[in-house]
Amino acid sequence: MAKLVETGEKDRLKEMLRERLIQCGWRDDLKEYCKDVIRRKGLEKVTIEELVAEITPKGRATIPEDVKAELLLRIRKFLQAT
């Protein structure tokens, strides 16, 4: 993990992941899900902790397989090169 941070690769991987999730619509879908949860529970009644607890499993489960595969491939390439 230290090598990822030292070389700046961690930040590059995070940026790549962010871009891919935006491109595939994942971010917008999760944003809409958040809005639905807030509407269902009520803006004044839902806490940040409750919102995070509810959306995290869905967020993780809905990351497209091709995005996961690309991230894993880039991490493997980095590890092989170091």
DSSP file (Angstrom, degrees, kcal/mol; ACC not computed):
  #  RESIDUE AA STRUCTURE BP1 BP2  ACC     N-H-->O    O-->H-N    N-H-->O    O-->H-N    TCO  KAPPA ALPHA  PHI   PSI    X-CA   Y-CA   Z-CA
    1    1 A M     >        0   0    0      0, 0.0     4,-1.9     0, 0.0     5,-0.2   0.000 360.0 360.0 360.0 -36.9    0.0    0.0    0.0
    2    2 A A  H  >  +     0   0    0      1,-0.2     4,-3.3     2,-0.2     5,-0.2   0.897 360.0  52.8 -61.0 -40.0    2.9    2.4    0.8
    3    3 A K  H  > S+     0   0    0      1,-0.2     4,-2.3     2,-0.2     6,-0.4   0.890 106.0  54.2 -62.7 -39.0    4.2    2.0   -2.8
    4    4 A L  H  >>S+     0   0    0      1,-0.2     6,-2.3     2,-0.2     5,-0.6   0.911 115.0  40.0 -60.2 -41.8    0.8    2.9   -4.2
    5    5 A V  H ><5S+     0   0    0     -4,-1.9     3,-0.9     4,-0.2    -2,-0.2   0.942 114.1  52.1 -72.8 -48.7    0.8    6.1   -2.1
    6    6 A E  H 3<5S+     0   0    0     -4,-3.3    -2,-0.2     1,-0.3    -3,-0.2   0.870 114.1  42.7 -57.4 -40.6    4.4    7.0   -2.6
    7    7 A T  H 3<5S-     0   0    0     -4,-2.3    -1,-0.3    -5,-0.2    -2,-0.2   0.591 109.6-118.7 -84.5 -10.6    4.3    6.8   -6.4
    8    8 A G  T <X5S+     0   0    0     -3,-0.9     4,-1.8    -4,-0.6    -3,-0.2   0.474  79.9 123.7  85.1   1.0    0.9    8.5   -6.7
    9    9 A E  H  >< +     0   0    0     -5,-0.6     4,-2.8    -6,-0.4     5,-0.2   0.852  66.2  59.8 -65.0 -34.4   -0.6    5.4   -8.2
   10   10 A K  H  > S+     0   0    0     -6,-2.3     4,-2.5     1,-0.2    -1,-0.2   0.931 106.9  46.2 -59.6 -45.2   -3.3    5.3   -5.6
   11   11 A D  H  > S+     0   0    0     -7,-0.4     4,-2.3     2,-0.2    -1,-0.2   0.897 112.4  50.6 -64.9 -39.7   -4.6    8.7   -6.6
   12   12 A R  H  X S+     0   0    0     -4,-1.8     4,-2.4     2,-0.2    -2,-0.2   0.904 111.3  48.6 -64.4 -40.3   -4.4    7.8  -10.3
   13   13 A L  H  X S+     0   0    0     -4,-2.8     4,-2.6     2,-0.2    -2,-0.2   0.909 110.8  50.5 -65.6 -41.7   -6.4    4.6   -9.6
   14   14 A K  H  X S+     0   0    0     -4,-2.5     4,-2.5    -5,-0.2    -2,-0.2   0.905 111.7  48.0 -62.2 -41.1   -9.0    6.5   -7.6
   15   15 A E  H  X S+     0   0    0     -4,-2.3     4,-2.6     2,-0.2    -2,-0.2   0.910 111.5  49.8 -66.9 -42.3   -9.4    9.1  -10.4
   16   16 A M  H  X S+     0   0    0     -4,-2.4     4,-2.5     2,-0.2    -2,-0.2   0.929 112.2  48.4 -60.5 -45.2   -9.7    6.3  -13.0
   17   17 A L  H  X S+     0   0    0     -4,-2.6     4,-2.5     2,-0.2     5,-0.2   0.924 111.0  50.1 -61.9 -45.4  -12.4    4.6  -10.8
   18   18 A R  H  X S+     0   0    0     -4,-2.5     4,-1.9     1,-0.2    -1,-0.2   0.928 112.0  48.0 -59.1 -46.2  -14.3    7.8  -10.3
   19   19 A E  H  X S+     0   0    0     -4,-2.6     4,-2.7     1,-0.2    -2,-0.2   0.917 112.4  48.2 -62.2 -44.6  -14.3    8.5  -14.1
   20   20 A R  H  X S+     0   0    0     -4,-2.5     4,-2.2     1,-0.2     6,-0.3   0.897 110.5  51.2 -65.0 -39.7  -15.4    5.0  -15.0
   21   21 A L  H  <>S+     0   0    0     -4,-2.5     6,-1.4    -5,-0.2     5,-1.1   0.860 112.5  46.4 -67.6 -34.2  -18.2    5.1  -12.4
   22   22 A I  H ><5S+     0   0    0     -4,-1.9     3,-1.2    -5,-0.2    -2,-0.2   0.933 111.6  52.0 -68.9 -46.2  -19.5    8.4  -13.8
   23   23 A Q  H 3<5S+     0   0    0     -4,-2.7    -2,-0.2     1,-0.3    -1,-0.2   0.865 110.3  47.3 -59.3 -39.0  -19.2    7.2  -17.4
   24   24 A C  T 3<5S-     0   0    0     -4,-2.2    -1,-0.3    -5,-0.2    -2,-0.2   0.520 114.4-113.7 -85.7  -3.3  -21.3    4.1  -16.8
   25   25 A G  T <>5S+     0   0    0     -3,-1.2     4,-2.4    -4,-0.4     5,-0.2   0.461  79.8 125.5  89.5   0.2  -24.0    6.0  -14.9
   26   26 A W  H  ><S+     0   0    0     -5,-1.1     4,-2.6    -6,-0.3     5,-0.2   0.912  72.7  51.3 -58.7 -44.9  -23.3    4.3  -11.5
   27   27 A R  H  > S+     0   0    0     -6,-1.4     4,-2.2     1,-0.2    -1,-0.2   0.920 111.4  46.3 -61.7 -45.6  -22.9    7.6   -9.7
   28   28 A D  H  > S+     0   0    0     -7,-0.3     4,-2.3    -6,-0.2    -1,-0.2   0.902 112.1  51.6 -64.7 -40.6  -26.1    9.0  -11.0
   29   29 A D  H  X S+     0   0    0     -4,-2.4     4,-2.0     1,-0.2    -2,-0.2   0.919 111.8  46.1 -61.5 -43.9  -28.0    5.8  -10.1
   30   30 A L  H  X S+     0   0    0     -4,-2.6     4,-2.3     2,-0.2    -1,-0.2   0.863 109.7  54.8 -68.6 -35.1  -26.6    5.9   -6.6
   31   31 A K  H  X S+     0   0    0     -4,-2.2     4,-2.1    -5,-0.2    -1,-0.2   0.918 109.0  47.9 -62.3 -43.9  -27.5    9.5   -6.3
   32   32 A E  H  X S+     0   0    0     -4,-2.3     4,-2.3     2,-0.2    -2,-0.2   0.887 109.3  53.5 -63.8 -39.1  -31.1    8.8   -7.2
   33   33 A Y  H  X S+     0   0    0     -4,-2.0     4,-2.4     2,-0.2    -2,-0.2   0.908 107.4  51.7 -61.9 -41.7  -31.1    5.9   -4.7
   34   34 A C  H  X S+     0   0    0     -4,-2.3     4,-2.5     1,-0.2    -2,-0.2   0.924 109.0  50.1 -59.4 -45.2  -30.0    8.3   -2.0
   35   35 A K  H  X S+     0   0    0     -4,-2.1     4,-2.6     1,-0.2    -1,-0.2   0.906 109.9  51.0 -60.6 -41.6  -32.8   10.7   -2.9
   36   36 A D  H  X S+     0   0    0     -4,-2.3     4,-2.7     2,-0.2    -1,-0.2   0.914 109.9  49.3 -62.2 -43.5  -35.3    7.9   -2.7
   37   37 A V  H  X S+     0   0    0     -4,-2.4     4,-2.6     2,-0.2     5,-0.3   0.922 111.9  48.7 -61.8 -44.1  -34.1    6.8    0.7
   38   38 A I  H  X S+     0   0    0     -4,-2.5     4,-2.5     1,-0.2    -2,-0.2   0.908 112.9  47.6 -63.9 -42.1  -34.3   10.4    2.0
   39   39 A R  H  < S+     0   0    0     -4,-2.6    -2,-0.2     2,-0.2    -1,-0.2   0.915 113.9  48.0 -63.1 -42.5  -37.8   10.8    0.6
   40   40 A R  H  < S+     0   0    0     -4,-2.7    -2,-0.2     1,-0.2    -1,-0.2   0.903 122.6  32.1 -66.5 -42.9  -38.9    7.5    2.1
   41   41 A K  H  < S-     0   0    0     -4,-2.6    -2,-0.2    -5,-0.2    -1,-0.2   0.733 116.5-108.4 -89.2 -23.6  -37.4    8.2    5.5
   42   42 A G    >X  -     0   0    0     -4,-2.5     4,-1.8    -5,-0.3     3,-1.0   0.327  17.2-107.1  98.0 129.4  -38.0   11.9    5.6
   43   43 A L  T 34 S+     0   0    0      1,-0.3    -1,-0.1     2,-0.2    -4,-0.1   0.863 119.3  45.8 -56.2 -41.2  -35.3   14.6    5.3
   44   44 A E  T 34 S+     0   0    0      1,-0.2    -1,-0.3    -6,-0.1    -2,-0.1   0.658 115.6  47.2 -78.6 -15.1  -35.5   15.6    9.0
   45   45 A K  T <4 S+     0   0    0     -3,-1.0     2,-0.3    -7,-0.2    -2,-0.2   0.700  91.8  83.9-101.8 -21.5  -35.5   12.0   10.2
   46   46 A V     <  -     0   0    0     -4,-1.8     2,-0.2    -8,-0.1    -8,-0.0  -0.662  62.9-152.7 -89.3 137.4  -32.7   10.4    8.3
   47   47 A T     >  -     0   0    0     -2,-0.3     4,-2.4     1,-0.1     5,-0.2  -0.656  27.6-114.0-101.2 162.7  -29.1   10.7    9.6
   48   48 A I  H  > S+     0   0    0     -2,-0.2     4,-2.9     1,-0.2     5,-0.2   0.911 118.4  54.2 -59.2 -42.1  -25.9   10.6    7.6
   49   49 A E  H  > S+     0   0    0      1,-0.2     4,-2.4     2,-0.2    -1,-0.2   0.905 109.2  46.9 -60.9 -42.7  -25.0    7.4    9.3
   50   50 A E  H  > S+     0   0    0      2,-0.2     4,-1.9     1,-0.2    -1,-0.2   0.907 112.7  50.0 -65.0 -41.7  -28.3    5.7    8.4
   51   51 A L  H  X S+     0   0    0     -4,-2.4     4,-2.6     2,-0.2     5,-0.3   0.936 112.6  46.0 -63.1 -47.2  -28.0    6.9    4.8
   52   52 A V  H  X S+     0   0    0     -4,-2.9     4,-2.3     1,-0.2    -1,-0.2   0.914 111.6  52.6 -61.7 -43.4  -24.4    5.6    4.5
   53   53 A A  H  < S+     0   0    0     -4,-2.4    -1,-0.2    -5,-0.2    -2,-0.2   0.851 114.4  42.8 -62.2 -34.5  -25.4    2.3    6.1
   54   54 A E  H  X S+     0   0    0     -4,-1.9     4,-0.6    -5,-0.1    -2,-0.2   0.874 119.4  39.4 -81.0 -38.1  -28.3    1.9    3.6
   55   55 A I  H  X S+     0   0    0     -4,-2.6     4,-3.0    -5,-0.2     5,-0.2   0.768  99.0  74.1 -86.9 -23.4  -26.5    2.9    0.4
   56   56 A T  H  X S+     0   0    0     -4,-2.3     4,-2.6    -5,-0.3     5,-0.3   0.929  97.2  46.4 -58.3 -50.0  -23.1    1.3    0.9
   57   57 A P  H  > S+     0   0    0      0, 0.0     4,-2.2     0, 0.0    -1,-0.2   0.916 116.1  46.1 -60.7 -40.4  -24.2   -2.3    0.3
   58   58 A K  H  X S+     0   0    0     -4,-0.6     4,-1.5     2,-0.2    -2,-0.2   0.918 111.8  52.2 -66.7 -42.0  -26.1   -1.2   -2.8
   59   59 A G  H  < S+     0   0    0     -4,-3.0     4,-0.4     1,-0.2     3,-0.3   0.932 113.2  43.1 -59.0 -47.4  -23.2    0.9   -4.0
   60   60 A R  H >< S+     0   0    0     -4,-2.6     3,-0.9     1,-0.2    -1,-0.2   0.889 113.9  51.4 -65.9 -39.5  -20.7   -1.9   -3.7
   61   61 A A  H 3< S+     0   0    0     -4,-2.2    -1,-0.2    -5,-0.3    -2,-0.2   0.729 108.7  51.0 -72.4 -21.6  -23.0   -4.5   -5.2
   62   62 A T  T 3< S+     0   0    0     -4,-1.5    -1,-0.2    -3,-0.3    -2,-0.2   0.371  72.3 121.3-103.4   6.2  -23.8   -2.4   -8.3
   63   63 A I  S <  S-     0   0    0     -3,-0.9     5,-0.1    -4,-0.4   -42,-0.0  -0.563  74.9-108.0 -66.3 125.8  -20.2   -1.6   -9.4
   64   64 A P    >>  -     0   0    0      0, 0.0     4,-2.0     0, 0.0     3,-0.5  -0.241  17.1-127.4 -60.1 142.3  -20.0   -3.0  -12.9
   65   65 A E  H 3> S+     0   0    0      1,-0.2     4,-2.7     2,-0.2     5,-0.2   0.845 108.4  56.8 -59.1 -36.3  -17.8   -6.1  -13.3
   66   66 A D  H 3> S+     0   0    0      2,-0.2     4,-2.1     1,-0.2    -1,-0.2   0.854 106.4  49.8 -67.3 -32.0  -15.8   -4.5  -16.2
   67   67 A V  H <> S+     0   0    0     -3,-0.5     4,-2.2     2,-0.2    -2,-0.2   0.920 111.8  47.9 -69.5 -43.7  -14.9   -1.6  -13.9
   68   68 A K  H  X S+     0   0    0     -4,-2.0     4,-2.6     1,-0.2    -2,-0.2   0.918 112.3  49.9 -60.5 -43.6  -13.8   -4.0  -11.2
   69   69 A A  H  X S+     0   0    0     -4,-2.7     4,-2.4     1,-0.2    -1,-0.2   0.902 109.9  49.9 -63.8 -41.8  -11.8   -6.0  -13.7
   70   70 A E  H  X S+     0   0    0     -4,-2.1     4,-2.2     2,-0.2    -1,-0.2   0.916 111.8  48.1 -64.1 -42.7  -10.1   -2.9  -15.1
   71   71 A L  H  X S+     0   0    0     -4,-2.2     4,-2.2     2,-0.2    -2,-0.2   0.928 112.4  48.9 -62.9 -45.8   -9.1   -1.7  -11.6
   72   72 A L  H  X S+     0   0    0     -4,-2.6     4,-2.5     1,-0.2    -2,-0.2   0.898 110.2  51.9 -61.6 -41.7   -7.8   -5.1  -10.6
   73   73 A L  H  X S+     0   0    0     -4,-2.4     4,-2.5     1,-0.2    -1,-0.2   0.914 109.7  48.8 -62.0 -44.0   -5.8   -5.4  -13.8
   74   74 A R  H  X S+     0   0    0     -4,-2.2     4,-2.1     2,-0.2    -1,-0.2   0.882 111.4  49.8 -65.5 -37.4   -4.2   -2.0  -13.2
   75   75 A I  H  X S+     0   0    0     -4,-2.2     4,-2.5     2,-0.2    -2,-0.2   0.928 111.3  48.9 -66.2 -44.1   -3.3   -2.9   -9.6
   76   76 A R  H  X S+     0   0    0     -4,-2.5     4,-2.4     2,-0.2    -2,-0.2   0.918 110.7  50.4 -61.2 -44.2   -1.7   -6.2  -10.8
   77   77 A K  H  X S+     0   0    0     -4,-2.5     4,-1.7     1,-0.2    -1,-0.2   0.912 111.0  49.5 -60.5 -42.4    0.3   -4.4  -13.5
   78   78 A F  H  X S+     0   0    0     -4,-2.1     4,-1.1     1,-0.2    -2,-0.2   0.931 111.2  48.5 -62.0 -46.5    1.5   -1.9  -10.9
   79   79 A L  H  < S+     0   0    0     -4,-2.5     3,-0.3     1,-0.2    -1,-0.2   0.873 111.2  50.3 -64.4 -37.4    2.5   -4.7   -8.5
   80   80 A Q  H  < S+     0   0    0     -4,-2.4    -1,-0.2     1,-0.2    -2,-0.2   0.829 109.4  51.9 -68.7 -31.3    4.4   -6.6  -11.2
   81   81 A A  H  <        0   0    0     -4,-1.7    -1,-0.2     1,-0.2    -2,-0.2   0.681 360.0 360.0 -80.6 -17.4    6.3   -3.5  -12.2
   82   82 A T     <        0   0    0     -4,-1.1    -1,-0.2    -3,-0.3    -2,-0.2   0.448 360.0 360.0-100.8 360.0    7.5   -2.7   -8.7
